[in-house]
Amino acid sequence: MSKITPFTINVPGAQLDQLRHKLEHATFPDEIDAVDWQMGVPLKEMKRLTAFWRDNFDWRAQEKKLNEQLQQFTVPISVDGFGELDIHFLHHRSGNSNAIPLLFIHGCMMLLLDIRGPDNGQSCN
């Protein structure tokens, strides 16, 4: 049986510094008049989001929250043609003894966070 290893989110500070640098030096195209969302994200909205991620988003606080709320692990899985891959997974036991066990295969952490329920201490049991 493969060895299951606890996993903790810990993005290196250098990567966060690089992201901050990219956000500080982002360039934006001119906007076409009167297209609103028809041609993608409006320039005003993109600049607002960039400023939020650059100036207000606290990655370390979110990282801490995720690590406290989610039991995370990795397990090596052998995949033909790719060798052994470390697969990330979460384990969450329901508070409902009659709950049906579910297995979610994910490519995006947000999908798993969405099913946990609102961010008010409740969970989807």
N, CA, C and O of each residue as an XYZ file, in Angstrom:
500
protein
N       0.846     -1.193      0.000
C       0.000      0.000      0.000
C       0.883      1.245      0.000
O       1.922      1.284      0.659
N       0.461      2.243     -0.735
C       1.211      3.498     -0.825
C       1.164      4.251      0.495
O       0.216      4.134      1.270
N       2.205      5.020      0.724
C       2.305      5.787      1.959
C       1.532      7.106      1.843
O       1.816      7.922      0.966
N       0.556      7.309      2.731
C      -0.204      8.555      2.795
C       0.575      9.517      3.688
O       0.961      9.169      4.804
N       0.804     10.742      3.181
C       1.600     11.730      3.892
C       0.778     12.986      4.142
O       0.138     13.491      3.219
N       0.781     13.506      5.376
C       0.083     14.778      5.630
C       0.650     15.890      4.741
O       1.842     15.907      4.433
N      -0.213     16.802      4.341
C       0.171     17.889      3.448
C      -0.257     19.216      4.059
O      -1.366     19.338      4.577
N       0.614     20.196      3.998
C       0.325     21.547      4.470
C       0.641     22.521      3.339
O       1.706     22.454      2.725
N      -0.296     23.423      3.073
C      -0.051     24.454      2.062
C       1.013     25.395      2.612
O       0.882     25.904      3.725
N       2.052     25.624      1.843
C       3.140     26.503      2.262
C       3.826     27.048      1.012
O       4.879     26.557      0.604
N       3.212     28.075      0.410
C       3.765     28.670     -0.805
C       5.027     29.448     -0.426
O       4.995     30.268      0.492
N       6.125     29.199     -1.120
C       7.364     29.921     -0.803
C       7.189     31.434     -0.940
O       6.522     31.917     -1.855
N       7.794     32.159     -0.023
C       7.727     33.618     -0.034
C       8.198     34.207     -1.354
O       7.675     35.230     -1.796
N       9.184     33.572     -1.990
C       9.702     34.076     -3.273
C       8.617     34.054     -4.348
O       8.573     34.940     -5.201
N       7.743     33.048     -4.313
C       6.655     32.997     -5.296
C       5.639     34.101     -5.036
O       5.120     34.697     -5.979
N       5.349     34.380     -3.769
C       4.424     35.466     -3.441
C       5.033     36.813     -3.817
O       4.334     37.704     -4.300
N       6.342     36.957     -3.593
C       7.029     38.193     -3.998
C       6.968     38.372     -5.509
O       6.753     39.480     -6.000
N       7.157     37.275     -6.249
C       7.101     37.340     -7.705
C       5.697     37.740     -8.173
O       5.558     38.549     -9.091
N       4.663     37.180     -7.550
C       3.294     37.544     -7.903
C       3.038     39.023     -7.625
O       2.468     39.727     -8.459
N       3.459     39.488     -6.457
C       3.278     40.897     -6.102
C       3.984     41.800     -7.122
O       3.446     42.827     -7.535
N       5.191     41.403     -7.518
C       5.937     42.169     -8.517
C       5.171     42.226     -9.846
O       5.075     43.286    -10.465
N       4.634     41.094    -10.273
C       3.872     41.057    -11.526
C       2.633     41.941    -11.440
O       2.297     42.639    -12.397
N       1.951     41.912    -10.292
C       0.755     42.739    -10.129
C       1.109     44.224    -10.107
O       0.373     45.048    -10.650
N       2.236     44.563     -9.479
C       2.667     45.961     -9.425
C       3.058     46.490    -10.801
O       2.940     47.687    -11.061
N       3.518     45.615    -11.677
C       4.014     46.038    -12.986
C       3.096     45.609    -14.133
O       3.503     45.608    -15.294
N       1.878     45.253    -13.805
C       0.928     44.838    -14.843
C       0.645     45.989    -15.797
O       0.516     47.140    -15.379
N       0.552     45.672    -17.057
C       0.137     46.657    -18.057
C      -1.228     46.238    -18.581
O      -1.552     45.052    -18.642
N      -2.008     47.219    -18.952
C      -3.368     46.952    -19.398
C      -3.578     47.531    -20.791
O      -3.018     48.574    -21.129
N      -4.385     46.851    -21.592
C      -4.664     47.367    -22.935
C      -5.645     48.529    -22.884
O      -6.271     48.786    -21.857
N      -5.765     49.210    -23.982
C      -6.827     50.204    -24.103
C      -8.145     49.458    -24.159
O      -8.201     48.295    -24.558
N      -9.195     50.137    -23.756
C     -10.504     49.498    -23.778
C     -11.319     50.005    -24.967
O     -11.284     51.188    -25.306
N     -12.042     49.094    -25.581
C     -12.938     49.463    -26.678
C     -14.158     50.134    -26.062
O     -14.680     49.670    -25.048
N     -14.603     51.204    -26.659
C     -15.746     51.952    -26.129
C     -17.027     51.125    -26.127
O     -17.312     50.393    -27.075
N     -17.794     51.254    -25.048
C     -19.158     50.743    -24.930
C     -19.323     49.254    -25.230
O     -20.301     48.866    -25.869
N     -18.389     48.410    -24.783
C     -18.574     46.973    -24.986
C     -18.939     46.250    -23.699
O     -19.402     45.110    -23.741
N     -18.734     46.900    -22.550
C     -19.047     46.308    -21.251
C     -18.446     44.900    -21.174
O     -17.252     44.737    -21.421
N     -19.236     43.888    -20.840
C     -18.742     42.518    -20.671
C     -18.768     41.718    -21.971
O     -18.396     40.544    -21.977
N     -19.195     42.324    -23.053
C     -19.326     41.603    -24.324
C     -17.986     41.127    -24.877
O     -17.935     40.133    -25.601
N     -16.914     41.817    -24.546
C     -15.592     41.476    -25.067
C     -14.652     41.009    -23.952
O     -13.431     41.097    -24.081
N     -15.230     40.517    -22.868
C     -14.418     40.052    -21.759
C     -14.582     40.972    -20.561
O     -15.523     41.762    -20.489
N     -13.659     40.856    -19.631
C     -13.721     41.640    -18.403
C     -13.434     43.109    -18.720
O     -12.418     43.416    -19.342
N     -14.323     44.022    -18.298
C     -14.061     45.450    -18.529
C     -12.762     45.887    -17.842
O     -12.407     45.386    -16.774
N     -12.076     46.816    -18.470
C     -10.796     47.289    -17.966
C     -10.891     47.778    -16.525
O     -10.016     47.484    -15.711
N     -11.943     48.521    -16.207
C     -12.122     49.042    -14.844
C     -12.185     47.900    -13.824
O     -11.598     47.988    -12.745
N     -12.894     46.841    -14.172
C     -13.017     45.688    -13.270
C     -11.688     44.950    -13.138
O     -11.322     44.530    -12.040
N     -10.973     44.792    -14.228
C      -9.677     44.119    -14.181
C      -8.688     44.903    -13.326
O      -7.921     44.318    -12.561
N      -8.707     46.232    -13.456
C      -7.821     47.059    -12.624
C      -8.213     46.966    -11.152
O      -7.344     46.946    -10.281
N      -9.513     46.907    -10.867
C      -9.987     46.768     -9.480
C      -9.515     45.439     -8.889
O      -9.020     45.395     -7.762
N      -9.669     44.368     -9.648
C      -9.242     43.049     -9.165
C      -7.733     42.981     -8.973
O      -7.252     42.407     -7.996
N      -6.995     43.560     -9.894
C      -5.537     43.581     -9.777
C      -5.114     44.338     -8.519
O      -4.234     43.890     -7.784
N      -5.744     45.483     -8.278
C      -5.421     46.273     -7.078
C      -5.764     45.496     -5.809
O      -5.020     45.540     -4.829
N      -6.896     44.781     -5.830
C      -7.266     43.987     -4.658
C      -6.219     42.917     -4.372
O      -5.755     42.790     -3.239
N      -5.846     42.147     -5.395
C      -4.860     41.086     -5.197
C      -3.498     41.654     -4.803
O      -2.769     41.036     -4.028
N      -3.157     42.811     -5.327
C      -1.864     43.426     -5.039
C      -1.827     44.034     -3.640
O      -0.834     43.889     -2.928
N      -2.926     44.727     -3.234
C      -2.884     45.546     -2.026
C      -3.654     44.994     -0.825
O      -3.362     45.368      0.310
N      -4.628     44.116     -1.052
C      -5.514     43.729      0.043
C      -5.566     42.241      0.356
O      -5.890     41.866      1.483
N      -5.257     41.390     -0.606
C      -5.391     39.956     -0.357
C      -4.245     39.473      0.513
O      -3.077     39.698      0.197
N      -4.582     38.814      1.603
C      -3.585     38.296      2.538
C      -3.455     36.787      2.327
O      -4.181     35.990      2.921
N      -2.499     36.419      1.454
C      -2.337     35.000      1.143
C      -2.012     34.203      2.395
O      -2.567     33.120      2.583
N      -1.146     34.692      3.244
C      -0.744     33.918      4.427
C      -1.942     33.639      5.339
O      -2.027     32.558      5.922
N      -2.866     34.592      5.472
C      -4.069     34.372      6.280
C      -4.937     33.283      5.650
O      -5.475     32.430      6.356
N      -5.074     33.314      4.326
C      -5.873     32.295      3.641
C      -5.199     30.930      3.722
O      -5.863     29.911      3.912
N      -3.908     30.919      3.580
C      -3.139     29.684      3.691
C      -3.339     29.061      5.068
O      -3.564     27.857      5.187
N      -3.257     29.889      6.103
C      -3.452     29.425      7.480
C      -4.864     28.866      7.665
O      -5.048     27.806      8.263
N      -5.844     29.583      7.150
C      -7.235     29.158      7.260
C      -7.458     27.805      6.575
O      -8.096     26.915      7.137
N      -6.933     27.662      5.370
C      -7.073     26.401      4.646
C      -6.408     25.256      5.394
O      -6.966     24.164      5.497
N      -5.218     25.510      5.912
C      -4.504     24.460      6.653
C      -5.220     24.076      7.944
O      -5.166     22.920      8.361
N      -5.888     25.033      8.576
C      -6.622     24.733      9.813
C      -7.930     24.008      9.538
O      -8.347     23.161     10.329
N      -8.580     24.328      8.428
C      -9.911     23.790      8.152
C      -9.913     22.470      7.397
O     -10.883     21.717      7.478
N      -8.854     22.179      6.671
C      -8.847     21.013      5.795
C      -7.767     20.023      6.198
O      -6.606     20.392      6.371
N      -8.160     18.756      6.347
C      -7.183     17.694      6.566
C      -6.687     17.273      5.185
O      -7.421     16.657      4.413
N      -5.437     17.611      4.883
C      -4.883     17.395      3.553
C      -3.777     16.348      3.591
O      -3.036     16.222      4.566
N      -3.695     15.608      2.498
C      -2.707     14.545      2.398
C      -2.260     14.408      0.946
O      -2.897     14.925      0.028
N      -1.153     13.702      0.766
C      -0.752     13.257     -0.562
C      -0.499     11.760     -0.500
O      -0.186     11.202      0.552
N      -0.641     11.132     -1.649
C      -0.341      9.705     -1.763
C       0.270      9.481     -3.137
O      -0.243      9.988     -4.134
N       1.359      8.729     -3.198
C       1.944      8.448     -4.512
C       1.099      7.408     -5.253
O       0.748      6.365     -4.701
N       0.785      7.710     -6.491
C       0.006      6.804     -7.340
C       0.811      6.567     -8.614
O       1.278      7.516     -9.244
N       0.971      5.316     -8.986
C       1.693      4.971    -10.198
C       0.749      5.097    -11.393
O      -0.331      4.507    -11.411
N       1.175      5.874    -12.392
C       0.375      6.110    -13.593
C       1.210      5.710    -14.802
O       2.302      6.237    -15.015
N       0.683      4.765    -15.601
C       1.410      4.302    -16.786
C       1.824      5.481    -17.662
O       1.008      6.342    -17.991
N       3.084      5.505    -18.031
C       3.598      6.539    -18.909
C       4.022      7.810    -18.190
O       4.645      8.682    -18.796
N       3.691      7.930    -16.894
C       4.033      9.137    -16.140
C       4.821      8.834    -14.876
O       5.294      9.748    -14.200
N       4.960      7.570    -14.558
C       5.655      7.198    -13.333
C       4.770      7.406    -12.120
O       3.551      7.248    -12.183
N       5.399      7.757    -11.029
C       4.670      7.941     -9.778
C       4.331      9.421     -9.582
O       5.213     10.277     -9.632
N       3.058      9.711     -9.361
C       2.599     11.080     -9.144
C       2.105     11.229     -7.712
O       1.420     10.346     -7.195
N       2.449     12.342     -7.071
C       1.911     12.640     -5.746
C       0.534     13.262     -5.929
O       0.413     14.370     -6.451
N      -0.495     12.557     -5.503
C      -1.866     13.012     -5.647
C      -2.316     13.633     -4.322
O      -2.202     13.021     -3.260
N      -2.829     14.859     -4.413
C      -3.303     15.601     -3.237
C      -4.759     15.238     -2.984
O      -5.552     15.138     -3.921
N      -5.111     15.041     -1.708
C      -6.512     14.788     -1.384
C      -6.829     15.323     -0.001
O      -5.936     15.586      0.804
N      -8.113     15.478      0.256
C      -8.615     15.922      1.554
C      -9.391     14.784      2.178
O      -9.965     13.948      1.479
N      -9.405     14.758      3.484
C     -10.246     13.801      4.185
C     -11.126     14.582      5.142
O     -10.637     15.315      6.001
N     -12.427     14.415      4.984
C     -13.374     15.104      5.862
C     -14.467     14.119      6.241
O     -15.203     13.634      5.383
N     -14.567     13.830      7.525
C     -15.594     12.915      8.009
C     -16.829     13.725      8.367
O     -16.736     14.733      9.067
N     -17.969     13.290      7.891
C     -19.230     13.977      8.157
C     -19.625     13.815      9.616
O     -19.317     12.809     10.255
N     -20.313     14.829     10.127
C     -20.892     14.734     11.466
C     -22.166     13.906     11.469
O     -22.701     13.588     12.531
N     -22.653     13.556     10.291
C     -23.871     12.766     10.148
C     -23.480     11.306      9.977
O     -22.851     10.947      8.982
N     -23.845     10.464     10.933
C     -23.453      9.052     10.880
C     -24.101      8.309      9.720
O     -23.637      7.229      9.353
N     -25.163      8.861      9.130
C     -25.832      8.229      7.991
C     -25.387      8.816      6.651
O     -25.963      8.491      5.613
N     -24.380      9.664      6.665
C     -23.918     10.298      5.425
C     -23.339      9.256      4.479
O     -22.743      8.266      4.905
N     -23.523      9.495      3.217
C     -22.968      8.625      2.185
C     -21.548      9.099      1.895
O     -21.343     10.279      1.613
N     -20.563      8.201      1.959
C     -19.191      8.617      1.646
C     -19.083      9.101      0.203
O     -19.661      8.500     -0.702
N     -18.358     10.164     -0.003
C     -18.155     10.726     -1.332
C     -16.674     10.814     -1.632
O     -15.859     11.052     -0.740
N     -16.337     10.623     -2.877
C     -14.970     10.808     -3.343
C     -15.001     11.877     -4.424
O     -15.660     11.710     -5.450
N     -14.290     12.971     -4.194
C     -14.200     14.045     -5.173
C     -12.804     14.019     -5.774
O     -11.802     14.051     -5.060
N     -12.757     13.962     -7.061
C     -11.491     14.085     -7.770
C     -11.448     15.531     -8.253
O     -12.329     15.960     -8.998
N     -10.451     16.271     -7.846
C     -10.456     17.705     -8.124
C      -9.199     18.155     -8.829
O      -8.127     17.562     -8.707
N      -9.375     19.224     -9.567
C      -8.239     19.895    -10.179
C      -8.122     21.302     -9.624
O      -7.145     22.008     -9.872
N      -9.135     21.694     -8.871
C      -9.186     23.050     -8.336
C      -9.696     22.993     -6.906
O     -10.776     22.463     -6.646
N      -8.925     23.536     -5.988
C      -9.291     23.526     -4.570
C     -10.628     24.213     -4.312
O     -11.350     23.834     -3.389
N     -10.964     25.214     -5.115
C     -12.194     25.964     -4.882
C     -13.423     25.072     -4.950
O     -14.387     25.302     -4.220
N     -13.411     24.063     -5.808
C     -14.548     23.156     -5.886
C     -14.787     22.486     -4.540
O     -15.929     22.339     -4.106
N     -13.729     22.091     -3.899
C     -13.868     21.432     -2.602
C     -14.324     22.415     -1.537
O     -15.111     22.055     -0.662
N     -13.850     23.634     -1.597
C     -14.256     24.633     -0.617
C     -15.726     24.993     -0.795
O     -16.423     25.247      0.188
N     -16.201     25.019     -2.028
C     -17.597     25.352     -2.292
C     -18.554     24.347     -1.670
O     -19.623     24.733     -1.198
N     -18.203     23.087     -1.660
C     -19.130     22.081     -1.140
C     -19.124     21.985      0.379
O     -19.994     21.339      0.962
N     -18.156     22.618      1.024
C     -18.099     22.566      2.479
C     -19.233     23.347      3.116
O     -19.567     23.098      4.274
N     -19.824     24.265      2.413
C     -20.882     25.083      2.966
C     -20.394     26.482      3.213
O     -19.233     26.791      2.941
N     -21.269     27.350      3.730
C     -20.899     28.749      3.952
C     -19.771     28.875      4.974
O     -19.575     28.008      5.826
N     -19.045     29.970      4.862
C     -17.898     30.208      5.745
C     -18.367     30.789      7.088
O     -17.974     31.885      7.489
N     -19.218     30.011      7.762
C     -19.733     30.480      9.054
C     -19.668     29.377     10.094
O     -20.445     29.362     11.049
N     -18.750     28.467      9.903
C     -18.592     27.391     10.864
C     -19.449     26.185     10.548
O     -19.284     25.140     11.177
N     -20.359     26.293      9.595
C     -21.190     25.174      9.227
C     -20.491     24.356      8.153
O     -19.583     24.842      7.479
N     -20.914     23.138      8.005
C     -20.380     22.327      6.922
C     -21.521     21.541      6.298
O     -22.605     21.431      6.870
N     -21.264     21.008      5.142
C     -22.259     20.179      4.472
C     -22.158     18.778      5.054
O     -21.287     18.005      4.655
N     -23.011     18.450      5.966
C     -22.993     17.119      6.575
C     -24.024     16.255      5.918
O     -24.176     15.089      6.282
